[in-house]
Amino acid sequence: MFGCQQVLIKPDKELKAVLEFICGESNKLHNCAVYYARQMYFKARVYVRPFDLINELKRNPHYGALCAQAAQQTCGAVGESVKSFKGLIKLFREGGLEHRPKFPNYRTKDGLHLIAYPKQALGKKLIDGQISIPLGQKVQTWFGVKNFTIQMPSNLDYAVVREVRILPRNGQFYAEFVYKTEAVYSDVDPKKVLGIDHGIDNWLTCVSNVGSSFIVDGRHLKALNQWYNKRVSTLMDGKSNGFWSHQLARITEKRNRQMRDAVNKAARLVVTHCLENRIGTVVFGWNKRQKDSASMGRKTNQKFVQIPTARLKKRIEQLCEQYGLQFVETEESYTSKASFIDRDFLPTIGAKPDEWKESGRRVKRGLYRTGLQNWYINADCNGAANIIRKVATMLGLDLNGVSRGVLTAPLKVRLWTLQESPRL
C-alpha cells in the first residue's frame, strides 16, 4: 500500500527554467515512446513492453536530456499503459467492457509532463534536510548545474520514500513524495455499517445502524465551482476556445486545490466516524457512468458533473483499506423513491416490475413522507438507509438500529469551518 504527499515548489528564475526544460523533454520523450508503441501495434500488432521502449529510445536526444533513471520511468510508464490496454482489449472481446478501449495517445505538443525519480536516483541520505535531484548531461552542459534540491517534508521519514515526482500543473511545480504505508489495525465490527448517499447540496448523507447519521454539506463546494465557472466565462468572453492565460491558470489551480482539500477532509471525516463508532463496513451507493448520461438540466448538470464525488469515493476506499474497513460499492437505483420504513422492494436498473410502486413520496425538497405510518423523514437519509438495505441480506446486516430519529435528525457538518450545525 502506497501513499503520496504533494509539496509546492517555489523556484527562483533559474530553477524554474530548468524545471520547464526537463518537464518539456519528458513530454517529448513520452510522445516518442507512444509513437513507437503505436507503430508496432498498428503495423505489426505487437504490444511493446517497457524494456522494449527503453532499449529502443536510449539513444534518443530527449532521453539523454534527462537523468537515466527518470528517462526509464517515462518510457516505462508508456509501456505500462500499453500493457493495460492489452488487458482491456481482452476484457472487451470477452464482453466485460461496453466500449472498445483506445490505444494510448499523444500528449499535447510543447506541453509539460511529470518526471519520476526512483529512490535509487536520489541517494541514500539527505543533505541538510534536502533531497538532491540529479539532472541529465544536456542540462548540465546548457545550464551549468548537476542537480537541484527539494526540502524534505518534516512529517515524512526519508527511509520510507520510494519515489519523488516533479508535477507541472497550471504554471506551478509540485514535488510529490510516494511512500509505503503500513496497514493500521482497527477494533471494528463488520456487522456495524455506514451507508452513504451522495448528492449536490448534501454532498454525502451517511446513516449507520448504530444510531448515528450526519450530512457533509456541499453548498460551499458548489459555490466555489459556481464562482470559478463565472470567472472563466468572463475571461473567455470573446476569445477562441483554445485561449489560455496566466490568470486562467491561477484560478484553475486554486479551484483544483480546493477540490482536493474537500475530498481529503470529507473522506477523513467519514473514516474517523467509523473508527469512533467501531463501524467495520462502509456501503457507498454509486451508479457507473452516471455523469456521462446526466439529464438534470444544463445548470444542475454543471453543478453535478464538476463536483469530484468519484475521487471522494476512491479516497474513502483507500482509507478503508488502510484501516481495515470493508468497503462495498452498490448501485443505488430507486433508493430515493422507495420507503425504508415501509420496506419497499428495491429493484435494480432495468429490472423494475411493471406493477412496482413506492409506498411513500418526496413531498418537497429534503422531506420524505412514508406510507403506512405517515412519518416525515429526511429524504437523503431515507436514500442512504435504502443503500444499506441493497446489500443487507448479502452481508448479513441487522438494520434495527436505523431508527426514526436517525432518519429524521441528521447532524450537518460543514467543511473548512469544521463546524457542526444543530440537528435539522
C-alpha positions as CSV (number, residue, x, y, z in Angstrom):
1,M,0.0,0.0,0.0
2,F,1.4,3.4,-1.0
3,G,0.6,7.0,-0.2
4,C,1.7,10.3,-1.6
5,Q,2.1,13.8,-0.4
6,Q,2.5,16.9,-2.6
7,V,4.6,20.0,-1.7
8,L,4.5,23.2,-3.7
9,I,7.9,24.1,-5.2
10,K,8.7,27.8,-5.2
11,P,11.6,28.0,-7.6
12,D,13.7,31.1,-8.5
13,K,14.0,32.2,-12.1
14,E,17.0,29.9,-12.8
15,L,15.4,26.8,-11.3
16,K,12.1,27.4,-13.0
17,A,13.8,27.5,-16.4
18,V,15.5,24.1,-15.5
19,L,12.1,22.6,-14.4
20,E,10.4,23.8,-17.5
21,F,13.1,22.3,-19.7
22,I,13.2,18.9,-18.2
23,C,9.4,18.6,-18.0
24,G,9.3,19.6,-21.6
25,E,11.9,17.0,-22.5
26,S,9.9,14.4,-20.6
27,N,6.8,15.3,-22.6
28,K,8.7,14.9,-25.9
29,L,10.2,11.6,-24.8
30,H,6.7,10.4,-23.8
31,N,5.4,11.2,-27.3
32,C,8.3,9.5,-28.9
33,A,7.6,6.3,-26.9
34,V,3.9,6.5,-27.8
35,Y,4.8,6.9,-31.5
36,Y,7.0,3.8,-31.4
37,A,4.4,1.8,-29.5
38,R,1.6,2.8,-31.9
39,Q,3.7,1.9,-34.9
40,M,4.4,-1.5,-33.5
41,Y,0.8,-2.1,-32.7
42,F,-1.0,-0.8,-35.8
43,K,1.6,-2.2,-38.3
44,A,2.7,-5.5,-36.6
45,R,0.0,-6.0,-33.9
46,V,2.8,-6.2,-31.3
47,Y,2.4,-4.9,-27.8
48,V,5.7,-3.3,-26.7
49,R,7.0,-3.9,-23.2
50,P,8.6,-1.2,-21.0
51,F,12.1,-2.7,-21.6
52,D,11.5,-2.6,-25.4
53,L,10.8,1.1,-25.2
54,I,13.8,1.8,-23.0
55,N,16.1,-0.2,-25.3
56,E,14.8,1.5,-28.4
57,L,14.8,5.1,-27.1
58,K,18.0,5.1,-25.1
59,R,19.8,6.9,-27.9
60,N,17.0,9.4,-28.3
61,P,18.2,13.1,-27.7
62,H,15.2,13.6,-25.3
63,Y,16.2,10.5,-23.4
64,G,19.7,11.9,-23.0
65,A,18.4,15.2,-21.7
66,L,17.1,13.5,-18.5
67,C,18.6,11.6,-15.7
68,A,18.8,7.9,-16.9
69,Q,16.5,6.6,-14.2
70,A,14.0,9.4,-14.8
71,A,14.0,8.7,-18.6
72,Q,13.5,5.0,-17.9
73,Q,10.5,5.8,-15.8
74,T,8.9,7.9,-18.5
75,C,9.3,5.2,-21.1
76,G,8.2,2.5,-18.7
77,A,5.0,4.4,-17.9
78,V,4.1,4.2,-21.6
79,G,4.9,0.5,-21.6
80,E,2.6,0.0,-18.6
81,S,-0.2,1.9,-20.4
82,V,0.2,-0.5,-23.4
83,K,0.0,-3.4,-21.0
84,S,-3.2,-2.0,-19.5
85,F,-4.6,-1.5,-23.0
86,K,-3.8,-5.1,-23.8
87,G,-5.7,-6.3,-20.8
88,L,-8.7,-4.0,-21.6
89,I,-8.9,-5.3,-25.2
90,K,-9.0,-8.8,-23.9
91,L,-11.8,-7.9,-21.5
92,F,-13.7,-6.1,-24.2
93,R,-13.6,-9.1,-26.5
94,E,-14.9,-11.3,-23.7
95,G,-17.8,-8.9,-23.3
96,G,-16.6,-7.4,-20.0
97,L,-16.5,-3.9,-21.4
98,E,-19.2,-1.9,-23.1
99,H,-17.0,0.4,-25.2
100,R,-13.8,-0.6,-27.0
101,P,-10.7,1.0,-25.3
102,K,-8.4,3.3,-27.2
103,F,-4.7,2.9,-27.6
104,P,-2.6,5.3,-25.6
105,N,-2.5,8.7,-27.3
106,Y,0.0,11.5,-27.6
107,R,0.2,14.3,-25.0
108,T,-0.2,18.0,-26.1
109,K,2.7,19.2,-28.2
110,D,5.1,21.5,-26.4
111,G,3.4,20.7,-23.1
112,L,5.0,19.7,-19.8
113,H,5.0,16.2,-18.4
114,L,5.8,14.8,-14.9
115,I,9.2,13.3,-14.1
116,A,9.6,10.4,-11.7
117,Y,12.8,9.8,-9.8
118,P,13.1,6.4,-8.1
119,K,14.8,6.2,-4.7
120,Q,17.9,4.7,-6.4
121,A,18.5,8.0,-8.3
122,L,18.1,10.2,-5.1
123,G,20.8,8.8,-2.9
124,K,20.6,7.1,0.5
125,K,20.9,10.2,2.7
126,L,19.5,13.7,3.0
127,I,21.9,16.7,2.8
128,D,20.9,19.3,5.4
129,G,17.3,18.1,5.2
130,Q,17.3,18.5,1.4
131,I,16.8,15.9,-1.3
132,S,19.2,16.1,-4.2
133,I,17.6,15.7,-7.7
134,P,20.0,14.7,-10.4
135,L,19.9,16.2,-13.9
136,G,20.9,14.8,-17.3
137,Q,24.1,15.6,-19.3
138,K,22.4,18.1,-21.6
139,V,21.0,20.1,-18.7
140,Q,24.4,20.1,-17.0
141,T,26.0,21.4,-20.2
142,W,23.4,24.1,-21.0
143,F,22.5,25.3,-17.5
144,G,25.8,24.5,-15.7
145,V,24.1,22.7,-12.8
146,K,24.3,19.0,-11.9
147,N,21.4,18.8,-9.6
148,F,18.9,20.8,-7.6
149,T,17.4,20.3,-4.1
150,I,14.0,20.0,-2.6
151,Q,13.1,20.4,1.0
152,M,12.1,17.1,2.6
153,P,8.6,17.3,4.4
154,S,9.1,17.2,8.2
155,N,6.2,14.8,8.7
156,L,7.8,12.1,6.4
157,D,10.6,9.7,7.1
158,Y,13.1,9.7,4.1
159,A,13.6,6.0,4.7
160,V,10.1,5.1,3.6
161,V,10.1,7.3,0.5
162,R,10.1,5.2,-2.7
163,E,9.9,7.8,-5.4
164,V,9.8,11.6,-5.9
165,R,7.9,13.1,-8.8
166,I,8.0,16.6,-10.3
167,L,4.5,17.6,-11.3
168,P,3.9,20.6,-13.6
169,R,0.4,21.9,-13.2
170,N,-1.2,25.2,-14.3
171,G,2.1,27.1,-14.2
172,Q,3.1,25.6,-10.8
173,F,5.5,22.8,-9.9
174,Y,4.9,20.3,-7.2
175,A,7.1,17.7,-5.6
176,E,5.1,14.5,-5.0
177,F,6.6,12.1,-2.4
178,V,5.5,8.5,-2.8
179,Y,6.0,6.4,0.3
180,K,5.0,3.0,1.6
181,T,2.3,2.9,4.2
182,E,1.5,0.2,6.7
183,A,-1.9,-1.2,7.4
184,V,-3.4,0.1,10.7
185,Y,-5.2,-2.4,13.0
186,S,-8.7,-1.1,13.9
187,D,-11.0,-2.5,16.5
188,V,-14.2,-2.5,14.4
189,D,-17.3,-4.7,14.0
190,P,-18.1,-5.8,10.4
191,K,-21.8,-6.1,11.3
192,K,-21.9,-2.3,12.1
193,V,-22.4,-0.5,8.8
194,L,-22.5,3.0,7.4
195,G,-24.5,3.7,4.2
196,I,-23.5,6.7,2.1
197,D,-25.8,8.5,-0.4
198,H,-24.1,11.3,-2.5
199,G,-25.7,14.4,-3.9
200,I,-25.1,18.1,-4.5
201,D,-26.2,20.4,-1.7
202,N,-25.8,17.4,0.7
203,W,-22.6,16.1,-0.7
204,L,-22.6,12.9,1.5
205,T,-25.5,11.7,3.6
206,C,-24.4,9.0,6.0
207,V,-26.6,6.7,8.0
208,S,-25.5,3.9,10.3
209,N,-27.1,1.0,12.2
210,V,-25.6,2.2,15.4
211,G,-27.9,5.1,15.9
212,S,-25.9,7.9,14.1
213,S,-26.4,10.0,11.0
214,F,-24.8,13.0,9.5
215,I,-24.6,15.1,6.4
216,V,-21.5,16.6,4.8
217,D,-22.6,20.0,3.5
218,G,-21.8,20.5,-0.2
219,R,-23.2,24.1,-0.7
220,H,-19.8,25.7,-0.1
221,L,-18.2,23.4,-2.6
222,K,-21.0,24.2,-5.1
223,A,-20.4,27.9,-4.5
224,L,-16.7,27.6,-5.3
225,N,-17.4,25.9,-8.6
226,Q,-20.0,28.5,-9.4
227,W,-17.5,31.3,-8.8
228,Y,-14.9,29.5,-10.9
229,N,-17.3,29.0,-13.8
230,K,-18.4,32.6,-13.7
231,R,-14.9,33.9,-13.7
232,V,-13.8,31.6,-16.5
233,S,-16.8,32.7,-18.6
234,T,-15.8,36.4,-18.1
235,L,-12.2,35.8,-19.0
236,M,-13.1,33.7,-22.1
237,D,-15.7,36.2,-23.4
238,G,-14.9,37.0,-27.0
239,K,-11.9,34.6,-27.0
240,S,-11.3,31.5,-29.0
241,N,-11.8,28.0,-27.5
242,G,-8.1,27.5,-27.2
243,F,-7.4,30.7,-25.4
244,W,-5.4,30.4,-22.1
245,S,-3.8,32.9,-19.9
246,H,-1.8,33.1,-16.6
247,Q,-4.9,34.3,-14.8
248,L,-6.9,31.3,-16.0
249,A,-4.1,29.0,-14.9
250,R,-4.1,30.6,-11.4
251,I,-7.8,30.4,-10.8
252,T,-7.9,26.8,-12.2
253,E,-5.1,25.7,-9.9
254,K,-6.7,27.4,-6.9
255,R,-10.0,25.7,-7.6
256,N,-8.3,22.3,-8.1
257,R,-6.6,22.7,-4.7
258,Q,-9.9,23.5,-3.0
259,M,-11.5,20.4,-4.5
260,R,-8.6,18.2,-3.4
261,D,-8.8,19.7,0.1
262,A,-12.5,19.0,0.2
263,V,-12.1,15.4,-0.9
264,N,-9.4,14.7,1.8
265,K,-11.4,16.4,4.6
266,A,-14.7,14.6,3.7
267,A,-13.1,11.2,3.4
268,R,-11.2,11.6,6.7
269,L,-14.4,12.7,8.4
270,V,-16.3,9.5,7.2
271,V,-13.5,7.1,8.3
272,T,-13.0,8.9,11.6
273,H,-16.7,8.5,12.4
274,C,-16.5,4.8,11.6
275,L,-13.4,4.2,13.8
276,E,-15.0,6.1,16.7
277,N,-18.2,4.0,16.5
278,R,-16.5,0.7,15.6
279,I,-18.2,0.6,12.3
280,G,-16.5,-2.0,10.1
281,T,-18.4,-1.8,6.8
282,V,-18.9,1.2,4.5
283,V,-21.6,0.9,1.7
284,F,-21.3,3.6,-1.0
285,G,-24.2,4.0,-3.4
286,W,-22.9,4.5,-7.0
287,N,-24.3,4.1,-10.5
288,K,-21.4,3.7,-13.0
289,R,-21.2,6.3,-15.8
290,Q,-23.9,8.3,-14.1
291,K,-22.2,11.6,-15.0
292,D,-22.0,10.7,-18.7
293,S,-25.8,10.4,-19.0
294,A,-26.9,13.1,-16.5
295,S,-30.1,14.8,-17.7
296,M,-31.0,17.2,-14.9
297,G,-30.9,20.4,-16.9
298,R,-28.0,22.5,-18.0
299,K,-27.3,24.3,-14.7
300,T,-27.8,21.3,-12.5
301,N,-25.7,19.1,-14.8
302,Q,-22.9,21.6,-14.5
303,K,-23.1,21.5,-10.7
304,F,-23.3,17.7,-10.5
305,V,-20.6,16.9,-13.0
306,Q,-18.0,19.2,-11.6
307,I,-18.2,18.0,-8.0
308,P,-15.4,15.4,-7.6
309,T,-17.5,12.7,-6.0
310,A,-15.8,9.9,-7.8
311,R,-12.4,11.0,-6.4
312,L,-14.0,11.2,-2.9
313,K,-15.4,7.6,-3.3
314,K,-11.9,6.4,-4.3
315,R,-10.3,8.2,-1.3
316,I,-12.8,6.7,1.1
317,E,-12.0,3.3,-0.3
318,Q,-8.2,3.9,0.1
319,L,-8.7,4.9,3.7
320,C,-10.9,1.9,4.4
321,E,-8.2,-0.4,3.0
322,Q,-5.6,1.3,5.2
323,Y,-7.6,1.0,8.4
324,G,-9.0,-2.5,7.8
325,L,-12.6,-1.5,7.0
326,Q,-14.7,-3.3,4.4
327,F,-15.7,-1.0,1.5
328,V,-18.7,-2.1,-0.6
329,E,-20.0,-0.3,-3.7
330,T,-23.5,-0.9,-4.8
331,E,-25.9,0.5,-7.4
332,E,-28.4,3.0,-6.0
333,S,-31.4,2.6,-8.3
334,Y,-34.8,3.5,-6.7
335,T,-33.2,4.1,-3.3
336,S,-34.6,7.7,-3.3
337,K,-38.1,6.7,-4.3
338,A,-38.6,3.6,-2.1
339,S,-39.6,3.9,1.5
340,F,-37.1,2.4,4.0
341,I,-39.6,2.5,6.8
342,D,-42.2,0.5,4.8
343,R,-39.5,-1.9,3.5
344,D,-40.4,-1.3,-0.2
345,F,-38.9,-3.7,-2.7
346,L,-35.8,-2.3,-4.3
347,P,-35.5,-3.1,-8.0
348,T,-32.2,-2.9,-9.9
349,I,-31.7,-0.8,-13.0
350,G,-33.7,-2.2,-15.9
351,A,-35.4,-4.9,-13.8
352,K,-38.3,-2.9,-12.3
353,P,-41.6,-4.8,-12.3
354,D,-44.4,-3.1,-14.2
355,E,-46.6,-3.1,-11.1
356,W,-43.9,-1.7,-8.8
357,K,-44.9,1.4,-6.9
358,E,-43.3,3.1,-3.9
359,S,-45.2,3.4,-0.6
360,G,-44.1,6.9,0.3
361,R,-43.1,10.0,-1.7
362,R,-41.0,13.1,-1.5
363,V,-43.3,15.9,-0.5
364,K,-40.7,18.7,-1.0
365,R,-37.0,19.2,-1.2
366,G,-35.3,17.3,1.5
367,L,-38.5,15.8,3.0
368,Y,-39.9,12.4,2.5
369,R,-43.3,11.1,3.8
370,T,-43.6,7.4,4.5
371,G,-46.6,5.3,3.5
372,L,-48.3,3.3,6.3
373,Q,-47.1,5.4,9.3
374,N,-47.2,8.8,7.6
375,W,-43.9,9.8,9.1
376,Y,-41.9,12.8,7.8
377,I,-38.2,11.9,7.5
378,N,-35.1,13.3,5.8
379,A,-35.2,12.3,2.1
380,D,-31.5,11.8,1.7
381,C,-31.3,9.8,4.9
382,N,-34.0,7.6,3.5
383,G,-31.9,7.0,0.4
384,A,-28.8,6.2,2.5
385,A,-30.7,3.7,4.6
386,N,-32.0,2.0,1.4
387,I,-28.4,1.8,0.1
388,I,-27.6,-0.3,3.1
389,R,-30.7,-2.4,2.5
390,K,-29.5,-3.2,-1.0
391,V,-26.7,-5.3,0.4
392,A,-28.1,-6.2,3.9
393,T,-29.0,-9.8,3.0
394,M,-25.7,-10.5,1.2
395,L,-23.7,-9.2,4.1
396,G,-25.9,-10.4,6.9
397,L,-26.6,-6.9,8.4
398,D,-29.1,-6.1,11.1
399,L,-30.8,-2.8,10.4
400,N,-32.8,-2.5,13.6
401,G,-30.5,0.3,14.7
402,V,-31.7,2.6,11.9
403,S,-34.4,4.3,13.9
404,R,-36.8,7.1,13.1
405,G,-34.6,9.6,15.0
406,V,-31.6,8.6,12.8
407,L,-33.6,9.3,9.6
408,T,-35.2,12.5,10.9
409,A,-32.5,14.5,12.6
410,P,-29.1,14.1,10.9
411,L,-26.1,16.2,12.1
412,K,-24.9,18.6,9.3
413,V,-21.1,19.1,9.1
414,R,-19.6,22.0,7.2
415,L,-16.1,21.6,5.6
416,W,-13.4,24.2,6.1
417,T,-15.2,25.8,9.1
418,L,-15.0,22.5,11.0
419,Q,-18.4,23.4,12.5
420,E,-21.3,21.2,13.2
421,S,-24.8,22.7,12.9
422,P,-27.7,22.0,15.3
423,R,-29.7,19.0,14.3
424,L,-32.1,19.7,11.4
